[in-house]
Amino acid sequence: MLRRGIFGTSFGLVDSARSRVNFRVPNPRKGLSEMATKKGIIGILTGGGDVPGLNPAIRGVTLRALHEGYEVIGIRHGWAGLVEMVRDKSYDNSENFIHLTEEIVDRAGRTGGTFLHSSRTNPGRVGKSNVPAHLRDRFKDEKNDLTPEVLKNLEWLGVDTLVPIGGDDTLSYGVRLHKEGFKVIGIPKTMDNDVPGTDYCIGFSTCVTRTIQLVNSLRTSAGSHERFMILEVFGRYAGFTAMLPTMAGAANRCVIPEYKFNIEQLTELLVHDRKKNPSRYSIALVSEGAMYEGGEMMFEGEAADAYGHKKLGGIGEAVGEKVKELSAKFNGGKKIEVISQKLGYLVRCGEPDAIDSIAPMAYGNLALDLLLKNISGRLVVLKNGHYDNLPMDVVTSTKKVVNVKEHYNTKRLRPEYSTFENKPMFLMGPDGK
């Protein structure tokens, strides 16, 4: 494998509610062999949706790696950076990678989002129209596997080990590279907290915190007008982001992807909750992947991303309209008005909370622990209150969803726990139990 250092150009902006940071790094046009490598080169990237905690994770990996004598290259735009790279010293690859320094990651580490940027690119299935111009003469199929190019680009960069940070989609391609023989160590990230094998994914705590804060702010309007409040939250296949805020008291009821709910049952429960409330309102959280009995997921359109996922949306609004229509049946013939709101990106923006500032640093250091032991093909995890690691293919070998039988009361449409003793911190472990 070639052993080459990287120089970056002036690099973009990192924005947060409180800060704007300018970064400058050397120029990628200059020679790839100009930097002597002490131990090796580590690549790091972030894929999928942004969440608070990504920048602390990048910081955790980079600071420890630099301290141990490694160089660190940040791959920009997730897997897209490794797809679009041009293996030519005279080409400006500043949009595809940068050399990370302590100064860069220290400034970014306290901000939200990902300063490396992200994408939903799947190098194993690149559409014909998305194949980079310099590769179109060789990749002409409707769907193209650009993995050979990704591996050549990693070799050209001199990267020895790659650390992808992402959800099951991003990490599933990391599993692919591991099976191709490349050294990969994964870090779990997703607000939905549904990466298998781990109790905790970066972004989940901030998502739950923001959801509770926003619900508590919005309830003043619901109470003022004595209405139902129906709030759509993230959760394509797993209902953790609806379950935890409801359990914390932010909502009366929640509906989740793991259980197809009866809309009349939900309406009757909300009418009952409203009558009991002195302020005459009630609240339900609706996972974006939730479904009616006999129905399917609702999508904004037919277009799908590189991993085959259509964009979800509309179930919250549909539930709001339906409970308003049905409410008269349980409210003496009088309909109850509804406040319907999609929380969306409000719960994934801004700076990380305490857990999403600390756990990502731990995950980054765990990744370096493995690398120093020459161990790869692993996913760093938090399990039963302890940091650990598992074979990376756990990501593709199973699913992590709410265990309805144990944790969800289908009659009350809300979380149910008979005991908290010996439960994980967020109550539902890596296998949903």
C-alpha positions, 0 to 999 in steps of 0.5 A: 500500500502507498504511504502518502500524506495529504495536504488540504486547501482553505476549508469551509465554514462551521456554523452553529447558533453561537459560533462560526469557525473558519478553517485553513488547511494545506493544499491537496494539489501539492504532492501526496508524498510531501508528508512523512508518516509516522505510524499510518494514516486514518480516514474518517467520514460521516454519512447519512443524516446530521446529528449533534455529536458528530463533530465531538466524535471526529474530534475524539478520533483525531486528537487521540490519533494525532497523539499516538503518531498517526495522520488523519484525513477527513473524507468529505461528504460521506462515501461521496468523497471516496467516489468522486475523488480524482487520483491526480496530484494536479487535481483540486480534491479539496471538496473530497478530503482534508487533512485534519489538525488539532486546531480544526477539530477543537474548534468544530468539536463543540458545534452541531452537525458535521463539518465534514458534511454528509451524503446518502451515497452508496458506492455499491449502487451508484446511479448512472447519472451520479457516476463522476464524469471521469468514470463514466466511460467505464461505469455505464449501467443503471446501477454501478458498483464503484467499490473498486474505485473506492479501494483504489482511492483509499490506497492513493490517499495512503489510508490504512484504517477507515472510521465511518460514523453513521447509521445502519446504511452508512455502516453497512457499506463499511461492512462491505469494505471490511469483507473486501479486506480493508480495515474498518472500525465503525461508530454508531450514529442515528437519532432513531437509536436503531443501529443493532448491537448498541444501547446508544447511537450518537444523536439520540440523547439530543433528539429526545432532549429537544423533543421534550423541550419542544413539546413542553413549549408547544403545550401552552398553545394546546392548553390555551385552545383546549386542543389535541396536539399531534406531533410527528417525530423521526423513526422510520422503522423503530419508535424509540424517539417517540417512546422515550419522550412519552415515557418522560411525560412529554406526551399522553400517547405515542404510535410507533412503526412496530405496531399498526394502531387503530385510529379510533382507539387512539382518538378515544384515548386522547379524548379521555386524556383531554377530559382528565386534564384541567387545561383540556388538552392531550398530546400524541407523538407519531413516529414518521414510520407509524401505520394505521391498521391495514395501512402502509407507511406514508411517503412524500413521493416515489423517489428513493435514496441510494439505499432504497429509502423513500422520504417519509412524511405525512402520517402526523398530518393524516392522524391529526385530521382523522382524530379531529373527525372521529373525536365527536364520537367520543365527545358528545357529538362535538369535534375537537380541534387539533394542532398538528406539527412535524418536529423534523429538523428542529430535533437534530439541529444545534449543539449536542447535549451532555451525553452527545458531547461525552459518548462520541469522545469515548467512541472515538477513543475506543476506535483508536484502542482497537486500531492500536491493537491491530483489530478491525472489522469492529463496531464500538458500542455501549452495552449494559452500561459499559463501552465495548465493541462487537463484530461489525457485521452485527449491523447487517445481520439483525434489526433493532426495534422496540420490543412491543411485547415487553415495552409497549402497551398496545391497549394504552398506546404508550410505553410500559415498564414493570421494573427499571431494575437492571435496565439499560440507561435508555431502558431498551437495549441493543436487541430491543429488550 
